[in-house]
Amino acid sequence: MFVFPVSAHAIFPPDEIVDHSALFGQDHAYTVTFRGNGEAIVNMRIAFTNSTQNDQSTVTYRVPRVNPQDMMAYQVVREPDCLQYDERSNTTKYSPDVVYDIYNPAPCIKYQEPNYYDTYWYGTASYLKAKLDMQADTITITLPKGVPPNKTGSILLYYRTYGYTKKGLFGSYNYLFESLKSEEPIRNLQIGITTDSQLKLKNPDSEVTYRSKGDIISAQSMMGEHKEMVGNSSAFDTYYQQIGQGRVIKYATYLQPLESFTVKGVYADALWKLYAQTLLVGTAIAIVVFTGLAFGMMKFTSIQQHTLGRTIVVMGIIGFVASVFIASYSVAIYMISMLVDNCITQK
């Protein structure tokens, strides 16, 4: 069992302030990093409310499609927020029952429990290693510190898997990521998709938000490199807060219990591999169309003129036009792809 860091605050019983918006469901955020070998690294942030009458010490989720590996979970524990300081502290005789805040000369006399649905906060947080149990497709997370009734809590979850990707033509990877299923409603869900820095991502048809690749990639390795990290850590705070970001971000709201949300797309180590299949199909269609036109024109001319020479000339012209069209079509597709990729990189 890990020990909480010592706080410089004197924590008085907080007022019973409940964020009722949180009672309508959990909030989930993912950043999924796809690698060149088809592996996916999943970082997940969960905010939930204990709507029972007893302290909540476990949460469960179902993992569709894949068999997670190297799973880790941490419970996020934040200090209560100060609502009111004792402004008379400079003239009040020191009391042994009041411990002064090292960041503020006045002692805090009124606190509010932290709302874990808020991604950003002022103050410190601790990250306590949680126990994980996997049975079939169900993950059970046992919390080091129980969450009281009508209070909120937060969890970080990390795992790796190969089950979200399938190798396609020309060395590209098709991915299909599906979110975890909860027995409670999910009011807000955000999935950020990114790749290793040397890989190219073909964006799905959705609202797209771009972010610095370096910031995202550096965060993904943190959970793996700090498997035993607990206590206060500004680096861990940054990692926690940027989960949900990616080169492509998709959103969903008000998922019912045991519903999931999927995101699909393609990535590869070279831009041309992302569009090679499109080029191949387009070229094949163009060849079929112009071959049909050529045979039709040949039959028409042979019936009308019965002149072999004219037929050969017409076939040659049609073939030349078709080849020019196919070449122009291929170059245009490639140039558009390069332009799109440059725009993505600049952003």
LINUR-V624258 format. One record per pair of residues at least 12 apart in sequence whose ideal C-beta (glycine too) atoms are under 8 Angstrom apart, sorted by the first residue. I is the first residue (numbers start at 1). J is the second residue. Records with the same first field share a line. If there is no record, write none. Layout:
I = J, J
//
This chain:
1 = 144
2 = 128, 129, 144, 230, 231
4 = 77, 126, 128
5 = 124, 126, 231, 232
7 = 79, 124
8 = 99, 100, 101, 102, 103
9 = 79, 80, 82, 99, 101, 108, 111
10 = 97, 98, 99, 107, 108
11 = 79, 80, 111
12 = 108, 109, 110, 111
13 = 111
14 = 80, 110, 111, 112, 113
15 = 83, 110, 112
16 = 150
17 = 112, 113
18 = 150
19 = 49, 115, 117, 152
21 = 117, 187
22 = 47, 49, 115, 117, 152
23 = 49, 51
24 = 185, 187
25 = 184, 185, 186, 187, 188, 254, 255
26 = 46, 47, 48, 49, 182, 184, 185, 186, 187
27 = 46, 47, 48, 117, 186, 187, 188, 189
28 = 44, 45, 46, 179, 180, 182, 186, 188, 189, 190
29 = 44, 45, 119, 189, 190, 191, 192, 243, 244
30 = 42, 43, 44, 45, 177, 179, 190, 191, 192, 243, 244
31 = 43, 192, 194, 216, 219, 220, 242, 243, 244, 245, 246
32 = 164, 177, 191, 192, 193, 194, 246, 263
33 = 194, 195, 196, 216, 217, 220
34 = 164, 165, 173, 175, 193, 194, 195, 196, 199, 201, 267
35 = 195, 196, 199
36 = 196, 198, 199, 269
38 = 162, 165, 166, 167, 173
39 = 160, 161, 162, 165
40 = 160, 161, 162, 163, 164, 165, 175, 177
41 = 158, 160, 220, 224
42 = 68, 157, 158, 159, 160, 161
43 = 156, 157, 158, 219, 220, 223, 239, 243
44 = 156, 157, 158, 180, 243
45 = 119, 154, 155, 156, 157, 240, 243, 244
46 = 59, 154, 155, 156, 157
47 = 116, 117, 152, 153, 154
48 = 116, 147, 152, 153, 154, 155, 184
49 = 150, 151, 152, 153
50 = 147, 148, 149, 150, 151, 152, 153
51 = 149, 150
52 = 149
53 = 149
54 = 149
55 = 146, 147, 148, 149
56 = 143, 146, 147, 149, 153
57 = 142, 143, 146, 147
58 = 140, 141, 142, 143
59 = 140, 141, 143, 155
60 = 138, 139, 140, 141, 183
61 = 138, 139, 141, 180, 181, 182
62 = 137, 138, 139, 180, 181, 182, 258
63 = 137, 138, 139, 180, 181
64 = 137, 178, 180, 181, 260
65 = 163, 164, 176, 178
66 = 161, 162, 163, 164
67 = 161, 163
68 = 134, 139, 159, 160, 161
69 = 159, 160, 161
70 = 158, 159, 160, 224
71 = 132, 134, 139, 157, 158, 159
72 = 129, 132, 157, 158, 159, 223, 227
73 = 129, 130, 131, 132, 141, 155, 156, 157, 158
74 = 127, 128, 129, 130, 155, 156, 230
75 = 127, 128, 130, 143, 144, 145, 153, 154, 155
76 = 116, 125, 126, 127, 153, 154, 155, 156, 240
77 = 125, 126, 127, 128, 145
78 = 114, 116, 121, 123, 124, 125, 126
79 = 114, 123, 124, 125
80 = 111, 112, 113, 114
81 = 111, 112, 113, 114, 121, 122, 123
82 = 101, 108, 110, 111, 112
83 = 110, 111, 112
84 = 108, 109, 110
85 = 101, 104, 106, 107, 108, 109
86 = 98, 106, 107, 108, 109
87 = 106
89 = 105, 106, 107
90 = 105, 106
113 = 151, 152
114 = 152
115 = 152
116 = 152, 153, 154
117 = 152
119 = 240, 241
120 = 241
124 = 232
125 = 232, 236, 237, 240
126 = 230, 231, 232
127 = 156, 229, 230, 231, 233, 236, 240
128 = 144, 145, 230
129 = 144, 228, 230
130 = 142, 143, 144, 155
139 = 157, 180
141 = 155, 157
143 = 155
156 = 223, 240, 243
158 = 223, 224
164 = 176, 177, 178
168 = 266, 277
169 = 276, 277, 280
170 = 268, 272, 273, 276, 277
171 = 268, 269, 270, 273
172 = 266, 267, 268, 273, 274, 276, 277
173 = 266, 267, 268
174 = 264, 265, 266
175 = 193, 263, 264, 265, 266, 267
176 = 262, 263, 264
177 = 191, 193, 262, 263, 264
178 = 260, 261, 262
179 = 191, 252, 260, 261, 262
180 = 260
181 = 257, 258, 259, 260
182 = 255, 257, 258
183 = 257, 258
184 = 257
185 = 254, 255, 256, 257
186 = 252, 254, 255, 259
187 = 253, 254
188 = 251, 253
189 = 251, 252, 253, 255, 261
190 = 244, 249, 250, 251
191 = 244, 246, 249, 250, 251, 252, 261, 263
192 = 216, 243, 244, 245, 246, 247, 248, 249
193 = 246, 247, 248, 249, 250, 263, 265
194 = 213, 216, 217, 220, 245, 246, 247, 248
195 = 247, 267
196 = 217
197 = 213, 214, 217
198 = 269
199 = 267, 268, 269
200 = 267, 268, 269, 270, 271, 273, 274, 341
201 = 247, 248, 265, 266, 267, 344
202 = 265, 266, 267, 268, 274, 275
203 = 247, 248, 265, 344
204 = 248, 250, 263, 264, 265
206 = 248, 250
207 = 249, 250, 251
208 = 247, 248, 249
209 = 245, 246, 248, 249
210 = 247, 344, 347
211 = 245, 246, 247
213 = 247
215 = 242, 245
216 = 242, 245, 246, 247
219 = 238, 239, 242, 243
222 = 235, 236, 239
223 = 239
247 = 344
248 = 263, 265
250 = 263
271 = 337, 338, 341
272 = 334, 337
274 = 337
275 = 333, 334, 337
278 = 333
279 = 330, 333, 334
282 = 329, 330, 333
283 = 326, 329, 330
286 = 322, 325, 326, 329
287 = 322, 326
290 = 318, 319, 321, 322, 325
293 = 318, 322
294 = 315, 318, 319, 322
297 = 314, 315, 318
298 = 311, 314, 315
301 = 314
//
